[in-house]
Amino acid sequence: MNKLALSLLCFILGITLIILGSRREDSVVGVSDVVGTSIANTWDGKSRQPRHIWYYVGGGALILTGVLMALRKPAP
């Protein structure tokens, strides 16, 4: 698989993860996840994140990886 196709695949998968995270955040499951995480963080003081936050982080990492792969010059 050439470099451009792989970087485009990473970019598209990253956008897909961000869209899925946004849809999860707006759903009933996402709202209950935020409320449950907030209650648990208040209860014991640990730092927890709702699952859609990890979708955003993964999507951003994949987009960044795809862009860096596309812009990287081949070794001479």
ROSE-4610 file (N, C-alpha, C; in Angstrom, 1 decimal, always signed):
// ROSE-4610
residu = [M/M/M/N/N/N/K/K/K/L/L/L/A/A/A/L/L/L/S/S/S/L/L/L/L/L/L/C/C/C/F/F/F/I/I/I/L/L/L/G/G/G/I/I/I/T/T/T/L/L/L/I/I/I/I/I/I/L/L/L/G/G/G/S/S/S/R/R/R/R/R/R/E/E/E/D/D/D/S/S/S/V/V/V/V/V/V/G/G/G/V/V/V/S/S/S/D/D/D/V/V/V/V/V/V/G/G/G/T/T/T/S/S/S/I/I/I/A/A/A/N/N/N/T/T/T/W/W/W/D/D/D/G/G/G/K/K/K/S/S/S/R/R/R/Q/Q/Q/P/P/P/R/R/R/H/H/H/I/I/I/W/W/W/Y/Y/Y/Y/Y/Y/V/V/V/G/G/G/G/G/G/G/G/G/A/A/A/L/L/L/I/I/I/L/L/L/T/T/T/G/G/G/V/V/V/L/L/L/M/M/M/A/A/A/L/L/L/R/R/R/K/K/K/P/P/P/A/A/A/P/P/P]
num = [1/1/1/2/2/2/3/3/3/4/4/4/5/5/5/6/6/6/7/7/7/8/8/8/9/9/9/10/10/10/11/11/11/12/12/12/13/13/13/14/14/14/15/15/15/16/16/16/17/17/17/18/18/18/19/19/19/20/20/20/21/21/21/22/22/22/23/23/23/24/24/24/25/25/25/26/26/26/27/27/27/28/28/28/29/29/29/30/30/30/31/31/31/32/32/32/33/33/33/34/34/34/35/35/35/36/36/36/37/37/37/38/38/38/39/39/39/40/40/40/41/41/41/42/42/42/43/43/43/44/44/44/45/45/45/46/46/46/47/47/47/48/48/48/49/49/49/50/50/50/51/51/51/52/52/52/53/53/53/54/54/54/55/55/55/56/56/56/57/57/57/58/58/58/59/59/59/60/60/60/61/61/61/62/62/62/63/63/63/64/64/64/65/65/65/66/66/66/67/67/67/68/68/68/69/69/69/70/70/70/71/71/71/72/72/72/73/73/73/74/74/74/75/75/75/76/76/76]
x = [+0.9/+0.0/+0.9/+0.6/+1.5/+1.2/+2.1/+2.1/+0.8/+0.4/-0.8/-2.1/-2.2/-3.4/-3.5/-2.4/-2.3/-2.6/-2.1/-2.3/-3.8/-4.4/-5.8/-6.7/-6.3/-7.1/-7.0/-5.9/-5.8/-6.6/-6.6/-7.4/-8.9/-9.3/-10.8/-11.2/-10.4/-10.7/-10.8/-9.9/-9.9/-11.2/-11.6/-12.8/-14.0/-14.0/-15.1/-15.2/-14.0/-14.0/-14.5/-14.2/-14.7/-16.2/-16.7/-18.1/-18.9/-18.3/-18.9/-18.9/-17.8/-17.7/-18.8/-19.0/-20.0/-21.4/-21.7/-23.0/-23.2/-22.2/-22.3/-22.5/-21.8/-22.0/-23.4/-24.0/-25.4/-26.5/-26.1/-27.1/-27.4/-28.4/-28.8/-27.7/-27.0/-25.9/-24.8/-24.5/-23.4/-23.7/-25.0/-25.4/-25.3/-25.8/-25.7/-24.3/-23.4/-22.0/-21.3/-21.7/-21.2/-21.6/-22.9/-23.5/-22.8/-22.7/-22.1/-20.6/-19.9/-18.5/-18.4/-19.3/-19.2/-19.5/-20.5/-20.8/-19.6/-19.0/-17.9/-16.7/-16.4/-15.3/-15.5/-16.7/-17.0/-16.9/-17.3/-17.4/-16.0/-15.1/-13.8/-12.6/-12.8/-11.8/-10.9/-11.1/-10.3/-10.7/-9.7/-10.0/-10.4/-11.7/-12.2/-12.7/-12.8/-13.3/-14.4/-15.4/-16.4/-15.8/-16.5/-15.9/-15.8/-16.7/-16.7/-15.4/-14.9/-13.6/-12.5/-12.5/-11.4/-11.6/-12.9/-13.1/-12.5/-12.7/-12.2/-10.6/-10.0/-8.6/-8.0/-8.7/-8.2/-8.4/-9.5/-9.7/-8.7/-8.4/-7.4/-6.0/-5.7/-4.4/-4.3/-5.4/-5.4/-5.3/-6.0/-5.9/-4.5/-3.9/-2.6/-1.6/-1.7/-0.9/-1.0/-2.2/-2.4/-1.8/-2.0/-1.4/+0.1/+0.7/+2.2/+2.7/+2.0/+2.4/+2.4/+1.4/+1.2/+2.3/+2.7/+3.7/+5.1/+5.3/+6.7/+7.4/+8.6/+9.4/+10.1/+10.2/+10.9/+12.4/+12.9/+14.4/+15.2/+16.2/+17.0/+17.8]
y = [-1.2/+0.0/+1.2/+2.2/+3.3/+4.3/+5.3/+6.2/+7.1/+7.5/+8.4/+7.7/+6.4/+5.7/+5.4/+5.1/+4.8/+6.0/+7.2/+8.4/+8.8/+8.6/+8.9/+8.0/+6.8/+5.8/+6.3/+6.7/+7.2/+8.4/+9.3/+10.5/+10.2/+9.4/+9.0/+8.3/+7.4/+6.7/+7.7/+8.6/+9.6/+10.5/+10.9/+11.7/+10.8/+9.5/+8.6/+8.5/+8.3/+8.2/+9.5/+10.7/+11.9/+12.0/+11.6/+11.6/+10.7/+9.5/+8.5/+9.0/+9.7/+10.3/+11.3/+12.2/+13.2/+12.6/+11.6/+11.0/+10.3/+9.7/+9.1/+10.1/+11.2/+12.3/+12.8/+12.9/+13.5/+12.5/+11.2/+10.1/+10.0/+9.2/+8.9/+8.2/+7.3/+6.6/+7.5/+8.5/+9.4/+10.3/+10.8/+11.7/+10.9/+9.6/+8.8/+8.5/+8.4/+8.1/+9.4/+10.5/+11.8/+11.9/+11.7/+11.8/+10.8/+9.6/+8.5/+8.8/+9.3/+9.7/+10.8/+11.8/+13.0/+12.6/+11.7/+11.2/+10.4/+9.5/+8.7/+9.6/+10.6/+11.5/+12.2/+12.7/+13.4/+12.5/+11.2/+10.3/+9.9/+9.6/+9.1/+10.0/+11.0/+11.9/+11.5/+10.3/+9.8/+10.5/+10.5/+11.2/+10.2/+10.3/+9.4/+10.2/+9.7/+10.3/+9.5/+10.2/+9.4/+8.8/+7.8/+7.0/+7.9/+8.8/+9.6/+10.5/+10.9/+11.6/+10.8/+9.5/+8.7/+8.6/+8.6/+8.6/+9.9/+11.0/+12.3/+12.2/+11.7/+11.6/+10.7/+9.5/+8.6/+9.1/+9.8/+10.4/+11.5/+12.3/+13.4/+12.8/+11.7/+11.1/+10.5/+9.9/+9.3/+10.4/+11.5/+12.6/+13.1/+13.4/+13.9/+12.9/+11.6/+10.6/+10.6/+10.7/+10.7/+12.0/+13.1/+14.3/+14.3/+13.8/+13.7/+12.7/+11.6/+10.6/+11.2/+12.0/+12.6/+13.6/+14.4/+15.4/+15.0/+13.8/+13.4/+13.0/+13.5/+13.3/+11.9/+11.2/+9.9/+10.1/+9.1/+9.2/+9.0/+9.8/+9.7/+8.4]
z = [+0.0/+0.0/+0.0/-0.9/-1.0/+0.2/+0.3/+1.4/+1.4/+0.2/+0.1/+0.5/+0.1/+0.4/+1.9/+2.5/+3.9/+4.8/+4.3/+5.1/+4.9/+3.7/+3.5/+4.3/+4.4/+5.3/+6.8/+7.3/+8.6/+8.8/+7.9/+8.0/+8.0/+7.1/+7.0/+8.3/+8.8/+10.1/+11.2/+11.3/+12.3/+12.3/+11.1/+11.0/+11.4/+11.0/+11.4/+12.9/+13.6/+15.1/+15.7/+15.2/+15.8/+15.6/+14.4/+14.2/+15.1/+15.3/+16.2/+17.7/+18.1/+19.4/+19.6/+18.6/+18.6/+18.7/+18.0/+18.0/+19.4/+19.9/+21.2/+22.3/+22.2/+23.2/+23.2/+22.1/+22.0/+22.3/+22.4/+22.6/+24.1/+24.4/+25.8/+26.5/+25.8/+26.4/+26.8/+25.9/+26.2/+27.4/+27.5/+28.6/+29.9/+29.9/+31.1/+31.5/+30.5/+30.7/+31.4/+30.9/+31.5/+32.9/+33.2/+34.5/+35.5/+35.0/+35.8/+36.1/+35.1/+35.3/+36.3/+36.2/+37.1/+38.5/+38.7/+40.1/+40.6/+39.8/+40.3/+40.6/+39.8/+40.1/+41.3/+41.6/+42.8/+44.0/+43.9/+45.0/+45.5/+44.6/+45.1/+44.6/+43.8/+43.4/+42.3/+41.8/+40.7/+39.4/+38.5/+37.2/+36.2/+35.8/+34.7/+33.6/+32.4/+31.2/+30.6/+30.1/+29.3/+28.1/+27.6/+26.4/+25.2/+25.0/+23.8/+23.7/+24.9/+24.9/+24.3/+24.6/+24.0/+22.5/+22.0/+20.6/+19.9/+20.6/+20.1/+20.1/+21.1/+21.2/+20.1/+20.0/+18.9/+17.5/+17.3/+16.0/+15.7/+16.7/+16.5/+16.2/+16.9/+16.7/+15.3/+14.9/+13.5/+12.5/+12.6/+11.7/+11.6/+12.8/+12.9/+12.2/+12.5/+11.9/+10.3/+9.9/+8.4/+7.8/+8.4/+7.8/+7.8/+8.9/+9.0/+8.0/+7.8/+6.8/+5.4/+5.1/+3.8/+3.5/+4.6/+4.4/+4.5/+5.1/+5.3/+4.0/+3.8/+2.6/+2.7/+1.6/+1.6/+1.9/+2.5/+2.8/+1.5/+1.4/+0.1/+0.0]
